Amino acid sequence: MRRYELVIVGGGPAGLAAAIAAADRGARNILLLERDQYLGGILNQCIHPGFGLQYFREELTGPEYAARFIAELPKYPQIEISRRSFAVKVTARKEITYLKPGCCETIKAGAVIMATGCRERTREMIHIPGDRPAGVFSAGLAQKLLNIEGLLPGKEVVIIGSGDIGLIMARRLTLEGARVKAVLEIQEKSAGLTRNVVQCLEDFNIPLYLRHQVLKISGRGRVAGVTVLNMQENKTFELACDTVLVSVGLLPERDIFADLSGLPGLFVCGNADKVYDLVDNVTRDSKKTGFLAVEYLRSKNAE
Ligand SMILES: Cc1cc2nc3c(=O)[nH]c(=O)nc-3n(C[C@H](O)[C@H](O)[C@H](O)COP(=O)(O)OP(=O)(O)OC[C@H]3O[C@@H](n4cnc5c(N)ncnc54)[C@H](O)[C@@H]3O)c2cc1C
């Protein structure tokens, strides 16, 4: 079994910052596993500006922010990168099993950092009844289709949830020629940053309906509309659309290490630890995690 001082799972901004910080602090033998073929994580699909204002004091797009860290990697021969490598199991002995095209390997680590990001909450998780037609997407999936695959998910769109991803997708779809008929929010105010409410909705005259709940999604084959409850007036109305984006929150991706909490030598950073609004804070905290992992390795060696 191959052995590494430190194995990092996830090559988004958290995993990249942790790897570089650990190498800077003296880790000599680091493996970073990334299931995708590219490093950068969710940043690769976030082509809007707004990244790096604190960390670099510049306004970058997501891919530009990630590129700053990826460009550093050749300076660190002690960091081995394995792309298309999907970690499927982590044990209490810090053995990590991962799948790569044509291979399944188990490796042993002195310390492990989990930087696996988060996943989106789905329609099923918030129990929206109705039909099950095509045209219902999570906002992040729609963002990936549009920004990476070059596919427009629909033309007449209703967005459920007014967090930052929903707001950013409202603007993005509008810029690509879709009509965003409404952003519907069950709470009294948007869950997103004020700058996103202004720049993504108000600047494009996209209505934000607060205290509104989707009661039903209808459509045979393709989405035809949603039934909406105005919670203040206790009245319902129909909104015709061909696409519904569900943008109702993110959950840390912790399944493969859920039963290892508190294990000495296992660290968690980035959105896998808690959902961050700003990538700058992900970088700052993940660097600290890289340092902590090296301190742990040193304390084990001293024993
Ligand atoms: C739509 C959207 C808009 C945003 N806008 C902004 C903004 O304007 N400004 C800002 O500062 N921040 C923004 N953010 C937040 C910021 O992008 C995130 O906080 C940050 O990217 C989280 O980094 P991460 O490394 O923890 O997770 P991720 O970027 O999700 O990276 C996790 C990585 O782990 C990999 N992985 C997961 N599981 C495994 C496994 N089992 N094996 C191997 N690899 C695995 C994934 O493939 C991924 O590459 C936005 C986020 C989103 C989703």
Ligand as a Chemical Component Dictionary entry (heavy atoms), coordinates in Angstrom:
data_LIG
# 
_chem_comp.id                   LIG 
_chem_comp.type                 NON-POLYMER 
_chem_comp.pdbx_formal_charge   0 
_chem_comp.three_letter_code    LIG 
# 
loop_
_chem_comp_atom.comp_id 
_chem_comp_atom.atom_id 
_chem_comp_atom.alt_atom_id 
_chem_comp_atom.type_symbol 
_chem_comp_atom.charge 
_chem_comp_atom.model_Cartn_x 
_chem_comp_atom.model_Cartn_y 
_chem_comp_atom.model_Cartn_z 
_chem_comp_atom.pdbx_ordinal 
LIG C1  C1  C 0 -23.046 29.581 -7.620 1  
LIG C2  C2  C 0 -22.029 30.066 -6.633 2  
LIG C3  C3  C 0 -21.661 31.393 -6.666 3  
LIG C4  C4  C 0 -20.686 31.846 -5.786 4  
LIG N1  N1  N 0 -20.305 33.156 -5.864 5  
LIG C5  C5  C 0 -19.297 33.601 -5.077 6  
LIG C6  C6  C 0 -18.791 34.937 -5.215 7  
LIG O1  O1  O 0 -19.275 35.721 -6.020 8  
LIG N2  N2  N 0 -17.739 35.302 -4.420 9  
LIG C7  C7  C 0 -17.191 34.437 -3.519 10 
LIG O2  O2  O 0 -16.215 34.794 -2.838 11 
LIG N3  N3  N 0 -17.668 33.171 -3.358 12 
LIG C8  C8  C 0 -18.699 32.719 -4.114 13 
LIG N4  N4  N 0 -19.148 31.448 -3.980 14 
LIG C9  C9  C 0 -18.621 30.606 -2.891 15 
LIG C10 C10 C 0 -17.316 29.861 -3.203 16 
LIG O3  O3  O 0 -17.242 29.547 -4.561 17 
LIG C11 C11 C 0 -17.255 28.585 -2.371 18 
LIG O4  O4  O 0 -17.370 28.946 -1.025 19 
LIG C12 C12 C 0 -15.937 27.818 -2.560 20 
LIG O5  O5  O 0 -15.769 27.485 -3.923 21 
LIG C13 C13 C 0 -15.929 26.528 -1.723 22 
LIG O6  O6  O 0 -14.700 25.865 -1.931 23 
LIG P1  P1  P 0 -14.497 24.327 -1.560 24 
LIG O7  O7  O 0 -13.126 23.981 -2.031 25 
LIG O8  O8  O 0 -14.836 24.111 -0.140 26 
LIG O9  O9  O 0 -15.587 23.542 -2.390 27 
LIG P2  P2  P 0 -15.707 23.242 -3.953 28 
LIG O10 O10 O 0 -15.321 24.412 -4.769 29 
LIG O11 O11 O 0 -17.074 22.687 -4.136 30 
LIG O12 O12 O 0 -14.620 22.089 -4.186 31 
LIG C14 C14 C 0 -14.796 20.769 -3.699 32 
LIG C15 C15 C 0 -14.018 19.841 -4.612 33 
LIG O13 O13 O 0 -14.010 18.539 -4.052 34 
LIG C16 C16 C 0 -14.194 17.589 -5.081 35 
LIG N5  N5  N 0 -14.700 16.366 -4.444 36 
LIG C17 C17 C 0 -15.849 16.236 -3.737 37 
LIG N6  N6  N 0 -15.980 14.970 -3.289 38 
LIG C18 C18 C 0 -14.893 14.292 -3.721 39 
LIG C19 C19 C 0 -14.467 12.935 -3.576 40 
LIG N7  N7  N 0 -15.189 12.030 -2.883 41 
LIG N8  N8  N 0 -13.297 12.554 -4.149 42 
LIG C20 C20 C 0 -12.543 13.465 -4.846 43 
LIG N9  N9  N 0 -12.910 14.766 -5.025 44 
LIG C21 C21 C 0 -14.070 15.164 -4.460 45 
LIG C22 C22 C 0 -15.160 18.269 -6.029 46 
LIG O14 O14 O 0 -15.119 17.712 -7.322 47 
LIG C23 C23 C 0 -14.651 19.704 -5.994 48 
LIG O15 O15 O 0 -13.661 19.953 -6.978 49 
LIG C24 C24 C 0 -20.113 30.952 -4.851 50 
LIG C25 C25 C 0 -20.502 29.604 -4.809 51 
LIG C26 C26 C 0 -21.457 29.163 -5.692 52 
LIG C27 C27 C 0 -21.861 27.698 -5.650 53 
# 
loop_
_chem_comp_bond.comp_id 
_chem_comp_bond.atom_id_1 
_chem_comp_bond.atom_id_2 
_chem_comp_bond.value_order 
_chem_comp_bond.pdbx_ordinal 
LIG C1  C2  SING 1  
LIG C2  C3  SING 2  
LIG C2  C26 DOUB 3  
LIG C3  C4  DOUB 4  
LIG C4  N1  SING 5  
LIG C4  C24 SING 6  
LIG N1  C5  DOUB 7  
LIG C5  C6  SING 8  
LIG C5  C8  SING 9  
LIG C6  O1  DOUB 10 
LIG C6  N2  SING 11 
LIG N2  C7  SING 12 
LIG C7  O2  DOUB 13 
LIG C7  N3  SING 14 
LIG N3  C8  DOUB 15 
LIG C8  N4  SING 16 
LIG N4  C9  SING 17 
LIG N4  C24 SING 18 
LIG C9  C10 SING 19 
LIG C10 O3  SING 20 
LIG C10 C11 SING 21 
LIG C11 O4  SING 22 
LIG C11 C12 SING 23 
LIG C12 O5  SING 24 
LIG C12 C13 SING 25 
LIG C13 O6  SING 26 
LIG O6  P1  SING 27 
LIG P1  O7  DOUB 28 
LIG P1  O8  SING 29 
LIG P1  O9  SING 30 
LIG O9  P2  SING 31 
LIG P2  O10 DOUB 32 
LIG P2  O11 SING 33 
LIG P2  O12 SING 34 
LIG O12 C14 SING 35 
LIG C14 C15 SING 36 
LIG C15 O13 SING 37 
LIG C15 C23 SING 38 
LIG O13 C16 SING 39 
LIG C16 N5  SING 40 
LIG C16 C22 SING 41 
LIG N5  C17 SING 42 
LIG N5  C21 SING 43 
LIG C17 N6  DOUB 44 
LIG N6  C18 SING 45 
LIG C18 C19 SING 46 
LIG C18 C21 DOUB 47 
LIG C19 N7  SING 48 
LIG C19 N8  DOUB 49 
LIG N8  C20 SING 50 
LIG C20 N9  DOUB 51 
LIG N9  C21 SING 52 
LIG C22 O14 SING 53 
LIG C22 C23 SING 54 
LIG C23 O15 SING 55 
LIG C24 C25 DOUB 56 
LIG C25 C26 SING 57 
LIG C26 C27 SING 58 
# 
